[in-house]
Amino acid sequence: YNEEGRPEGLAKGKKMICVTSRGGDYSSGPLHAFDFVEPYLRTIFGFVGITDIHFFNAQPMDVSIDTRKAAYKKTISEVRDYVEKSNWGSDVGAPRIELPAGIKPSVLVE
C-alpha cells in the first residue's frame, strides 16, 4: 500500500506478452463487447503492477482448417516481429527471447 492507503503493485516496470486463441473474432464489430479475456487479464495484472501488456490473439479458430492455420501463422508471425522489433528483454540485460521454432499443435498439422 502507498502513503494514501491504496494498493500498489509490486511488479511495476515489467513487460508482458499475452498470446491467446479464440473461437470467434472479437477484435471489432458487434462481438467486441464479448471479449472478456483481455480486459480481465489487464485488470488482474494491472493490480500486481504489470501495465505494459501486448496482446496477440489467434482468431477465429472455430472455423475451417485453412482459416485456422492462416490465423495461427499470422499470430506467430506477429509475435516474432514484435519480439524482434522491440528488442524484448534487452532493457534489463536479459538475453533476447527466442520463440521456439516448429511449434505444431496437432490441430494445425496436416
C-alpha positions as CSV (number, residue, x, y, z in Angstrom):
1,Y,0.0,0.0,0.0
2,N,1.2,3.5,-0.7
3,E,1.1,6.6,1.5
4,E,-2.6,7.2,0.6
5,G,-3.6,3.7,1.6
6,R,-4.1,2.5,-2.0
7,P,-2.7,-0.9,-3.1
8,E,0.3,-0.6,-5.3
9,G,1.5,-3.5,-7.5
10,L,5.0,-4.8,-6.8
11,A,5.7,-5.8,-10.4
12,K,5.9,-2.3,-11.8
13,G,8.0,-1.8,-14.9
14,K,7.6,-5.3,-16.1
15,K,6.5,-6.1,-19.6
16,M,4.2,-8.9,-20.7
17,I,3.2,-10.6,-23.9
18,C,-0.1,-12.5,-23.8
19,V,-0.9,-14.9,-26.6
20,T,-4.5,-16.2,-26.7
21,S,-6.6,-18.2,-29.1
22,R,-10.3,-17.5,-29.7
23,G,-13.1,-19.4,-31.5
24,G,-14.5,-16.2,-32.9
25,D,-13.1,-12.8,-33.9
26,Y,-13.6,-10.4,-31.1
27,S,-11.3,-7.7,-32.3
28,S,-14.1,-5.3,-33.5
29,G,-17.7,-5.1,-34.5
30,P,-20.6,-6.5,-32.5
31,L,-18.6,-9.3,-30.9
32,H,-16.0,-6.9,-29.4
33,A,-18.3,-6.4,-26.4
34,F,-18.0,-10.1,-25.7
35,D,-14.2,-10.0,-25.2
36,F,-13.9,-10.7,-21.5
37,V,-10.4,-12.2,-21.6
38,E,-8.3,-9.1,-22.4
39,P,-10.0,-6.7,-20.0
40,Y,-9.9,-9.3,-17.2
41,L,-6.2,-10.0,-17.7
42,R,-5.4,-6.3,-17.9
43,T,-7.2,-5.8,-14.6
44,I,-5.6,-8.7,-12.8
45,F,-2.0,-8.0,-14.0
46,G,-2.5,-4.2,-13.5
47,F,-3.4,-4.9,-9.9
48,V,0.0,-6.5,-9.4
49,G,1.7,-3.7,-11.3
50,I,2.1,-5.0,-14.9
51,T,0.5,-2.5,-17.2
52,D,2.8,-2.8,-20.3
53,I,0.9,-5.8,-21.8
54,H,0.8,-6.5,-25.5
55,F,-1.9,-9.0,-26.6
56,F,-1.8,-11.3,-29.7
57,N,-5.0,-13.1,-30.4
58,A,-5.2,-16.0,-32.8
59,Q,-8.7,-15.7,-34.1
60,P,-11.0,-17.0,-35.4
61,M,-10.1,-20.6,-34.6
62,D,-13.5,-22.2,-34.7
63,V,-13.6,-22.3,-38.5
64,S,-12.2,-24.3,-41.4
65,I,-8.8,-25.8,-41.0
66,D,-7.4,-23.5,-43.7
67,T,-8.6,-20.3,-41.9
68,R,-7.4,-21.7,-38.6
69,K,-3.9,-22.4,-40.0
70,A,-3.8,-18.9,-41.5
71,A,-4.8,-17.3,-38.2
72,Y,-2.2,-19.3,-36.3
73,K,0.6,-18.5,-38.7
74,K,-0.3,-14.8,-38.7
75,T,-0.3,-14.6,-34.9
76,I,3.0,-16.4,-34.5
77,S,4.5,-14.1,-37.2
78,E,3.1,-11.0,-35.3
79,V,4.6,-12.2,-32.0
80,R,8.0,-12.9,-33.6
81,D,8.0,-9.5,-35.3
82,Y,7.1,-7.7,-32.1
83,V,9.8,-9.5,-30.1
84,E,12.4,-8.7,-32.8
85,K,11.4,-5.1,-33.2
86,S,11.0,-4.3,-29.5
87,N,14.4,-6.0,-28.7
88,W,12.5,-7.8,-25.9
89,G,14.5,-8.2,-22.7
90,S,17.4,-6.0,-23.7
91,D,16.3,-3.2,-21.3
92,V,17.0,-5.4,-18.3
93,G,20.2,-7.0,-19.6
94,A,18.4,-10.3,-20.2
95,P,19.1,-12.3,-23.4
96,R,16.7,-11.7,-26.2
97,I,13.8,-14.2,-26.1
98,E,13.6,-16.6,-29.0
99,L,10.3,-18.2,-29.7
100,P,10.6,-22.0,-30.3
101,A,10.7,-22.9,-33.9
102,G,8.4,-25.6,-35.3
103,I,5.5,-25.2,-32.9
104,K,3.0,-27.5,-34.4
105,P,-0.2,-28.1,-32.4
106,S,-1.8,-31.3,-33.6
107,V,-4.9,-29.4,-34.7
108,L,-2.9,-27.4,-37.2
109,V,-0.6,-30.1,-38.6
110,E,-1.6,-31.6,-41.9
